[in-house]
């Protein structure tokens, strides 16, 4: 099962605040969802769970890998429903996942 979040809107409309929250401790959609996901994986012991994270940005019609170690401006393309070369990191807990998302967010333009 996979999922994605697409935030779209004009500059200053609150996309980042809605998704990431603020420094005063108001959690955004990302933190709440990640915590709920890992809580569910702990609760449901009837299967083995693997959580993987990819993060990209579309900027000036180019795809940018936000968690990969190599520069990818303009090097990624969407083929059907796949993006060959997009980094995928296996996550083990909510804190690790949220920190990786913050690191990826820091690479946004």
N, C-alpha and C positions, 0 to 999 in steps of 0.2 A: 504494500500500500504506500502511496506517495501523496504528498500534498505540497502546495506552494501558496505563498501569499504575494499578491501584487498590489502595491500601494501606488495610486496615481492621483495626481492633483496639482494645482498650481503652487508655486513657491509660497511658503508661509501659511498654507492651509491646515497644517497640523499633522501631516503624515508621520513625521518622525516622532512627535510626541505621542501620538496614538499607538504607534508600533513599539517604541522604546521606553516610554515613560519619561520621568524627569529625575533630576538629582536630589529632589526632596523626598524620594522614596515612593513616589507614585509609579507603580509598575505598569508597563505597557502590555499590549497584547502578546508580544514575544515572550516576556518573562512568565506571564500567567499560563500561556499555552505550553511552554517547555516544562514548567513545573508540573502541570496537570498530566502531560504525557509520561514523564518519568514516574509519577505517582501511580498511574495506571499500570505501567510495566511492573512495578513492585507489587501491586495488588493482584494482578493476574499472573499467577505462577503456573498456569496450565500450558504455557508455551514458552519458547525461548525468543526473546526480543532482540532485535538489532536496530539501533537508531543511527542513521547516517545524516550528515549535514553537508549541503552544498549551498553556496551563496553567490549570487551574481547580480550585476547591475547592467541595465541597458542605458548607455549614455551616448548621445550623438550617434545613434544607430549602431553602436558597437557594443559587444558583450564583454564585460569585465568580470573575471573570476575574483571574488573578494576574499576567499580563504586559501587559494592556491599559492604556492611558493614562487611560481614563475609569473612573469608579466604576461598578460593575455589580452591587452587592448587590441581589438580587431582580429585576434587570432581564433576566436571561438565562433562557431556557427551552429544554428539549430538545424538538425537533420531529423525530420519527422518529429518524434517526441523526445529525442535525445540531444545532448550537447557533448560530443566527444571532446575529451580534454578538460572538462570541468572537474575541479577537485571535489573529492567526496571524503569526508572525515568521519570515522566511526566514533560516536559519542557514548560515554558510559554513565553520565549523570547530568542533572540539570545545571549545576554550577559550571561545569566544564563547557557545556553547550552554550550557555549564556555568555561566558567569557569569549568563546570562539566567535559568537555573533557580534560582540562588541569590537573584537579585532577586525572582523570583516567590515563592520560599519565604519571603522576608522579609515578604511581604504576607499570609501565612496568619494566620488567627485562632487 
